[in-house]
Amino acid sequence: MTQQYVAAIDQGTTSSRCIIFDRDGRIVSVGQREHRQIFPQPGWVEHDAAEIWDGVQQVVHEALEKGDITPDQLAAVGITNQRETTVVWDRETGEPVHNAIVWQDTRTDDLIRRLGGVVGQERFRERCGLPLATYFAGPKLRWLLDEVPGLRERAERGEVLFGTMDSWIIWKLTGQHITDVTNASRTMLMNLHTLQWDPEILDAIGIPAAVLPEIRSSAEVYGEATGFLAGVPVASALGDQHAALFGQTCFSPGEVKGTYGTGTFLVLNTGTEPVMSANGLLTTLGYKIGDQPAVYALEGAVAVTGSLVQWLRDNLGLIASAPEIETLALTVEDNGGCYIVPAFSGLFAPHWRSDARGVITGLTGYVNKGHLARAVLEASAWQTREVVDAMNTDSGIPLTSLKVDGGMTADNLLMQTLADVLDVEVVRPMVAETTCLGAAYAAGLAVGYWKDMESLRANWHKAAEWSPRMDPKVREREYRNWTKAVQRTLGWVEHDEQPQD
Amino acid sequence: MPGRIQSIERAAAVLRLLAGGNRGLSLGEISRSLELPKGTALGILRTLQHVGFVEQDSGSSHYRLGGGVLSLGTRYLDGNELRARALNWADSLAGRSGESVRIGTLHKHQVLIVHHVFRPDDSRQILDVGTLLPLHATALGKVLLAFDPLATPEYYAEGGALESYTPRTITSFDDLTAQLSLARASGWAADVEELVEGEVSIAAPIRDRRGMTVGAIGVRGAVERLCEDGKPDMGQVSYVRDAARAVSRDLGATPW
């Protein structure tokens, strides 16, 4: 019998990738292709969904070719994707009716304010777990229905279909109009308790139900692919951060993964009941495997972590490449009393202060560029600490270890600093590509390629581990100083609205 | 006492000029800045280019400092940068070999461990990034001695004897020299219980786009698993060499 594999398609913000995995969860081959970022005006970001579909086909071909694998050797294909990016296409022709509106796009700013009305940002939180914000897909869909001539009428007649990137690719592969619970949980349109579209929110936002895909679990056979992957079961869909949670095998309540890239996403598995946050975290779906109960999660995002290192490189020119931050930081013993709070566009979870702007504080004649480098790395760690503290408070489950992935895990000093300020073990798994791995795992489970979730845990291996080494007294003092530095950022932007809590 | 050599002074001035700007400079800019005729400046630039101290951008034809100058002072490739670039390949080597993986660079006549991936068996292991190991008693060190011109074994002669760690440590210069030529010919090196009894390591060189060896990657584990009849297992050797080639490709080296 020929060797069987599972393929994962990762449709990301800047590129699409396909990674093929073997039964031990090891990478066999990779295909990757970038796509255009379209900026029609300030604050607007679009993708060409047709270009993305072309790219997806190419990266799958590339991965198959590099691995010398034929489509009939694929037991299943799974999908993970940039979340919230919104596509509407013609049911008959399969052509997008407009460029996809990307998650970073802020064109729905005014719409969000209007939708909030007298209640404000929290209007739908009880039902969908999210505050009203420009990221989420539902308001983007409403914008398209309002602005593209004739689209609302066509939507009501069922001539056009809406989807996030998972739906678009599943539809292209199988002809089915489907999304999974994790992607649906980022639209603001899904009720967290019923896991169905919420008629009251649809009514309030003004979305005709006829355009919406059917909400399914994250791991089941949605259909067989036609075309170039003919016959391969399409068997999973998970938003990227949810896929990373699954790929890190965070299957038990209390387990947390942190993905360290330009920003940082922390996701905590909270078990089979949604936990509403009193500390500014998002309530979202973790994953849902077939008929098993859905698993919920709390999510906290830190806007600026890796991008602060890039800022030190590109705007200050203190380092030539991002990894050199560690070399520079190791030229000194500590931060020399200096703290950087990178509130470049305000403070996110758990503060949510749009009137904040970044500060470098504690400067004396003693501070040199090595201390600044330390302060940059420590900023990522302390921002993580603030989100983790909020998670502990909301869930009542104290963190015992943090599973990390993403490009910044190559920075040993950052990983050690994380362990020090969180006072928990920080663990990096052996395959850093946890997003693709999560999608592959879910698809493989759905077709029986992997027997159960326990066998997936057996594939998880530590590649490295960092233990806390900081004196508790030092940790307390540093946290106090960090908190003081955060206070210095508040109230800088004067014309902005009063912050809400 | 012989007089000063004008062309060397001028070459030094060219290098200083190129080091000052963060973008390349054109021939015209260089000759104007140094008040040299274009022909003289071109002759100096071509000579410096020949010895690797100057590079010419193929698109703009501008001149900039070459890797040869950078490697004179500090090490050309930052160890943390090497780790970031090698991360996925080192993971995949640990997965294929079932052993722990280390990446080492030369640091003052020793191997500095810049990256370490645990053996994938979930046993308790301690990260040993930052550790220094002897060159002559480890596979990583032998690879650096064999392939990195800055890691010449001659210093041993000045520093005295090769230290012995186990009965199998190589302590004779002649034996070491013979092993290094073998490593150069085969493209990899091993230590068989030469640093720690019962432990074996296998390593291969990581090269950058100029073909310079900037580090070594290898596996380390129990002799029962990594050796067959007292010789390193060739399956493991091929995993190590595949990983070294993959990292080198990522650094821009052409496949050899």
HADDOCK unambig.tbl for C-alpha pairs under 7 A between the chains (distance, minus, plus):
assign (segid A and resid 323 and name CA) (segid B and resid 80 and name CA) 5.42 0.50 0.50
assign (segid A and resid 323 and name CA) (segid B and resid 81 and name CA) 4.88 0.50 0.50
assign (segid A and resid 323 and name CA) (segid B and resid 84 and name CA) 6.64 0.50 0.50
assign (segid A and resid 324 and name CA) (segid B and resid 78 and name CA) 6.79 0.50 0.50
assign (segid A and resid 324 and name CA) (segid B and resid 80 and name CA) 6.26 0.50 0.50
assign (segid A and resid 324 and name CA) (segid B and resid 81 and name CA) 6.35 0.50 0.50
assign (segid A and resid 326 and name CA) (segid B and resid 80 and name CA) 6.77 0.50 0.50
assign (segid A and resid 327 and name CA) (segid B and resid 80 and name CA) 6.81 0.50 0.50
assign (segid A and resid 410 and name CA) (segid B and resid 83 and name CA) 6.43 0.50 0.50
assign (segid A and resid 410 and name CA) (segid B and resid 84 and name CA) 5.08 0.50 0.50
assign (segid A and resid 410 and name CA) (segid B and resid 87 and name CA) 6.77 0.50 0.50
assign (segid A and resid 430 and name CA) (segid B and resid 91 and name CA) 5.51 0.50 0.50
assign (segid A and resid 431 and name CA) (segid B and resid 91 and name CA) 6.41 0.50 0.50
assign (segid A and resid 432 and name CA) (segid B and resid 88 and name CA) 6.90 0.50 0.50
assign (segid A and resid 461 and name CA) (segid B and resid 120 and name CA) 5.38 0.50 0.50
assign (segid A and resid 461 and name CA) (segid B and resid 121 and name CA) 6.85 0.50 0.50
assign (segid A and resid 461 and name CA) (segid B and resid 122 and name CA) 5.99 0.50 0.50
assign (segid A and resid 462 and name CA) (segid B and resid 118 and name CA) 6.55 0.50 0.50
assign (segid A and resid 462 and name CA) (segid B and resid 120 and name CA) 6.60 0.50 0.50
assign (segid A and resid 462 and name CA) (segid B and resid 122 and name CA) 6.18 0.50 0.50
assign (segid A and resid 463 and name CA) (segid B and resid 117 and name CA) 4.83 0.50 0.50
assign (segid A and resid 463 and name CA) (segid B and resid 118 and name CA) 4.73 0.50 0.50
assign (segid A and resid 464 and name CA) (segid B and resid 117 and name CA) 5.89 0.50 0.50
assign (segid A and resid 464 and name CA) (segid B and resid 118 and name CA) 5.83 0.50 0.50
assign (segid A and resid 464 and name CA) (segid B and resid 127 and name CA) 6.50 0.50 0.50
assign (segid A and resid 465 and name CA) (segid B and resid 127 and name CA) 6.83 0.50 0.50
